Amino acid sequence: MLVVGPLLGLAVDVAMQVILGRIPLAIGHLRRQFISFGVGFVVVMATLWLLIRQSPLSAVDCAGYGLLHVAVYVFGAFCFFNVINLNISSLRIRMLKAYLQEHPRPLPDEVLMVTCSAAGMLNARLERLLDGQQIRMADERIYFQYGVVSVVGLCFEGLRRFLVAH
């Protein structure tokens, strides 16, 4: 019964992320994630308090359950946070690689914009997928080659549509 707290907190975290992503607010992407994390954390602590106050546990047991709940929720929320931020992180890594290749000479912004342009990254990804036979091209259209990778891709696409506002 005590696993309810972290699971309910993560569900609220995801729901808040979906809601905040759909509301046009003047706050940044990262701040929305922190707000949804905080609301989920409050739910975890409230659920824990409701469950613990009904059971005859010692103070040490209560503290242990509290730490366990916090650790499980923070771990789950951290994983959720990283799934959301993978795209941004991959762009930052590409930019850092471009800067490091030119080190110690400065890299002009124009060169970086060409290297890390959305069209350039998309074309490079499409080439890798074509080379790996995960997609195929026919009549100027791209089609899936069904397999394990396409199932994973479809799952992530479903998550993206559910979590990210359009």
N, C-alpha and C positions, 0 to 999 in steps of 0.2 A: 504493500500500500504506500510505502514511503517513496517509491519511484515516481509517483504521480506529480510531485512538485517540479522536478526538472523537466519532465515531459510537457507538462502544462505550460511552464515558463517558455520552453522552446516553441511551442505552438503559438503562444501569444507573441513571441519575438517575430516569428515568420508572418503572422497576421498583421502586426503593426508595420512591418516592413512593406507588406503589400499595400496597406492603407496609406501609409506616408508616401509611397511611390506614386500613388494615383492622385494625391492632392497636390495642386500646384502651390508649393511653399517656396519662400525665398531662402531656404536653408540648403546647405550642401549635402551631397550624397553620404559622406562620412557621418555628419551630424544626425542624419535620419537613422543610420545604423546604431549609433550610440543611444538615441532615444528609444528605439525598439528594444535594444538590449536592456536598458534601464527598466522599462515597463515589464519585460519578461522577468527580470530579477525581482521586482516587487511582487510579482505573482508567485514566484518560487518561494520567497520568504513568507508570504501570507499563507500559502498552502502548507508549508512546513510548520508554521505556528499553529494552524488549525489542527494538523495531525498530531503534533507533539503534545499540545495541551490536553488532549483526550487520553493520552497514554501515561501510565505510571513509570516514567523513565527518570533516571538520576540526572543530575546536572551534567555529568561527564558524558552520558549517552546523548543528551540533547545537544551538547556542543559538538560531539562527533557526527551526529546526523546533520547538524547545521553545516559543518565543514564539508561533509560528503555531498550534500545538496548543492552547495556553492560550487564545489569543484566539478561536479557533473554538468551543471548548467553552464559554467564558464567554458568548459571544454566543448560542449555542443554548440554554444553560441560562437566560439572562436572558429570552429569548423564552418559554420554557416556564414560568418563574416568573410572567411577566406574564399568560399565558393563565389560569393558576390563580387569580390575584388580581384579575381583571377585575371580578368581582361585588362584591368588598369595596371596590375602588376606586370603582366607580360609586356605591355607597352613601355613601362618604365625600364624594364630589363633590357629591351631592345635599344632604348635611348642610351643607357649606360654603356652597353657594348659598343655602340657607335662612338661614344666619347672616348672610351678606353682604346679603341683601335687607332685613334688619332693622337693619343697622349704622347708627348707633352705639348704637341701643337694644339692650338684652339680649333674647335670644330665650328665652322660658320652655321648659323641657324638655317640658312637656305639648304645646306647639305643635309642637315638633320631632318628637315621637313621632307626632303625627297626620300631619304633613307627610311623614315618612320611614317610615311604617308599611309593613310587608310587603304588607298587603292593598291599601293605596293605590297602592303602586308596581306591584303586579301588575295592578290595574284600569287604571292609566294605560297600561301596556304593552299590555294587551289592546285597549284603545281605539285605540292607534296601529296595531296589527296589523290590526284590523278596518277602520280608515279606509284603510290602505294595501292592503287586499284581499289580505293575506297569509294570513289565516285567515277562516273564515266560521262563523257560529253558526246551528245548526238544532236544534230540539227540545231546548233547554237544553244542547246539547253544542257543543264547539268542534272544527272540522275544519281541516286544512291545505288551503291552496290551493297546489297544486304549482307550483314554479318554482325559480329559482336560489336565492332566499332560503331556501326550505324544505330544499334540499339542504345548504346551509351549516348550517342549524339542526340537521338530522339528524346531520351530522358532529360538531358540538359536543355534541350530546346523547350520541352514542356515546362521545366523549372523556370527558364528565362521568361517565357510568356506569362507564367503565373506570378513571378516576383517583380519583374521590371515593368514599369509603366510605359505605355506607348505614347 
